[in-house]
Amino acid sequence: MFSLPILLQMPDNLQMTDEQFYQFCQVNRDYRIERNQLGEISIMAPTGGVTGNRNFNVAVQLGVWSEADGTGICFDSSTGFILSTGAERAPDASWIKLERWNTLTPQQQEKFPPICPDFVIEIRSASDNLKPLKEKMQEYINEEGTQLGWLIDRKNRQVYIYRPGIAVECLDNPETVSGESVLPGFVLNMNKVW
């Protein structure tokens, strides 16, 4: 039996286009699939109950704030985004300013949007290794447009905060985490996450 996530490497002559990768993901809906900038495909199983509940709690808190704020829209973990590096990533929760979202065509919005969110959250599940998640967060924060990212490490009760051009900050067992100027007024209640 394989332990997920599984990392598949594709020969150079078998690289999928964005459209082919989108179709591949559609016919394999039971898995969460991402592709890094090297064309390597990660296949992840659906989350367990506790992780799914915590992911939902984070998404609900972000969604409630976003609806009240009205300046952007939220996305769940099943939304894939095409980054400028060619990677296709699906953060656990994300948010994009409407002014950026509305620059995309309806066709781009319908599939994997070619945009990196302004704000991303990744949540470490019990089976996740921290190093690949940190690498993924660095990939987001290096993208144009991304202003803030949180890597929530439930296992160690830590939150890593990523900002462009600034060293990563690590909070130990915070009660709340602020969305700062990127998400003014958004405060994540960590009691619903730990």
C-alpha positions in Angstrom: 0.0 0.0 0.0 1.2 3.5 -0.9 1.5 6.3 1.6 0.1 9.5 0.2 1.0 12.0 -1.1 2.6 10.2 -4.0 4.9 12.2 -6.2 4.9 11.1 -9.9 7.6 12.3 -12.3 6.7 12.7 -15.9 9.2 12.2 -18.8 9.9 15.4 -20.7 8.1 14.0 -23.8 5.0 13.2 -21.8 4.4 16.6 -20.1 0.7 17.6 -20.1 -0.6 20.9 -21.2 -2.7 22.9 -18.8 -5.8 21.7 -20.5 -4.7 18.0 -20.4 -3.8 18.4 -16.7 -7.2 19.9 -16.0 -8.9 16.9 -17.7 -6.6 14.5 -15.8 -7.8 16.0 -12.6 -11.5 15.9 -13.7 -11.3 12.1 -14.3 -9.6 11.6 -11.0 -11.9 13.6 -8.8 -11.5 11.4 -5.8 -7.9 12.7 -5.3 -6.4 16.1 -4.7 -3.9 16.5 -7.5 -1.2 19.2 -7.9 1.6 19.8 -10.3 4.8 21.6 -9.4 6.9 23.8 -11.7 9.0 20.8 -12.7 5.9 18.9 -14.0 6.0 16.4 -11.1 2.4 15.4 -10.1 1.4 15.0 -6.4 -1.6 12.8 -5.7 -3.1 13.2 -2.3 -6.0 11.2 -0.8 -9.0 12.9 0.7 -8.5 14.2 4.2 -9.5 12.4 7.4 -12.4 13.6 9.5 -10.5 15.8 12.0 -8.4 17.5 9.3 -11.5 18.0 7.1 -13.3 19.6 10.1 -10.4 21.9 10.9 -10.0 22.9 7.2 -13.8 23.6 7.1 -13.5 25.8 10.3 -10.7 27.8 8.7 -12.7 28.2 5.4 -15.9 29.2 7.3 -14.1 31.9 9.3 -12.4 33.3 6.1 -15.7 33.1 4.2 -17.7 35.0 6.8 -15.1 37.8 6.9 -14.9 37.9 3.1 -18.7 38.2 2.7 -18.8 41.1 5.1 -15.8 42.8 3.6 -16.9 42.4 0.0 -13.5 43.3 -1.6 -12.6 39.8 -2.7 -13.7 36.2 -3.0 -12.7 32.9 -1.3 -11.8 29.5 -2.6 -11.7 26.1 -1.0 -9.1 23.3 -1.2 -10.5 21.9 -4.4 -9.6 25.0 -6.4 -6.5 24.7 -8.5 -4.6 27.8 -9.6 -2.0 28.0 -12.4 1.1 29.9 -11.1 3.4 31.8 -13.4 6.0 29.0 -12.9 3.6 26.6 -14.6 2.8 24.9 -11.3 -0.8 24.1 -10.5 -1.5 24.4 -6.8 -4.6 24.0 -4.6 -4.2 25.8 -1.2 -6.5 24.6 1.6 -8.1 28.1 1.6 -7.4 31.2 -0.4 -8.7 34.7 -1.2 -8.3 37.0 -4.2 -9.1 40.7 -4.5 -12.1 41.2 -6.9 -10.1 43.7 -9.0 -7.5 41.0 -9.8 -10.1 38.2 -10.2 -12.1 40.3 -12.6 -9.1 40.7 -15.0 -9.6 37.0 -15.9 -11.9 35.9 -18.7 -14.9 33.7 -17.8 -13.2 30.8 -19.4 -10.1 31.3 -17.2 -12.3 31.6 -14.1 -14.1 28.4 -15.0 -11.1 26.0 -15.1 -7.8 26.4 -13.1 -7.5 30.1 -13.0 -4.0 31.4 -14.1 -3.5 33.5 -11.0 -2.0 33.2 -7.6 -4.2 34.2 -4.7 -3.5 37.3 -2.7 -3.8 35.2 0.5 -3.2 31.5 0.9 -3.6 29.0 3.8 -2.1 25.6 4.0 -2.9 23.3 7.0 -0.6 20.5 8.0 -2.4 17.3 8.6 -1.0 14.5 10.8 0.5 12.7 7.9 2.1 15.7 6.2 5.8 16.4 6.2 6.5 20.0 7.0 9.4 20.6 4.5 7.2 20.2 1.3 4.6 22.4 2.8 7.2 25.1 3.5 8.5 24.8 0.0 4.9 25.2 -1.4 4.4 28.3 0.8 7.6 29.8 -0.5 6.4 29.1 -4.1 3.2 31.0 -3.4 4.9 34.0 -1.7 7.4 34.3 -4.6 4.5 34.8 -7.0 3.4 38.2 -8.1 0.2 39.2 -6.3 0.5 37.0 -3.2 0.7 39.3 -0.2 0.2 36.9 2.8 0.3 33.2 3.5 -0.2 31.1 6.6 1.1 27.6 7.1 -0.8 26.2 10.1 1.1 23.3 11.7 -1.5 21.7 14.0 0.9 19.0 15.1 3.2 21.5 16.8 0.6 24.3 17.3 2.6 26.8 15.2 1.6 29.2 12.5 4.3 30.2 10.0 3.5 33.6 8.4 4.8 34.3 4.9 5.1 37.8 3.4 6.9 38.9 0.3 10.5 40.1 0.9 10.3 39.4 4.7 11.7 36.5 6.7 9.2 33.9 7.7 7.7 34.5 11.1 6.7 31.6 13.4 4.0 32.0 16.1 3.9 29.4 18.9 0.4 28.4 20.0 -1.3 31.7 19.1 -5.0 32.1 20.2 -5.6 34.2 17.0 -3.9 35.2 13.8 -4.5 38.6 12.1 -5.0 39.1 8.4 -3.0 42.3 8.8 -3.5 45.0 6.1 -4.0 42.3 3.4 -7.3 41.2 5.0 -8.2 44.1 7.3 -10.3 43.0 10.2 -9.9 39.3 9.6 -8.8 37.4 12.7 -8.6 33.6 12.7 -9.7 32.0 15.9 -7.2 29.2 16.4 -9.4 27.4 19.0 -11.4 26.2 16.1 -8.3 24.9 14.4 -6.1 23.3 17.1 
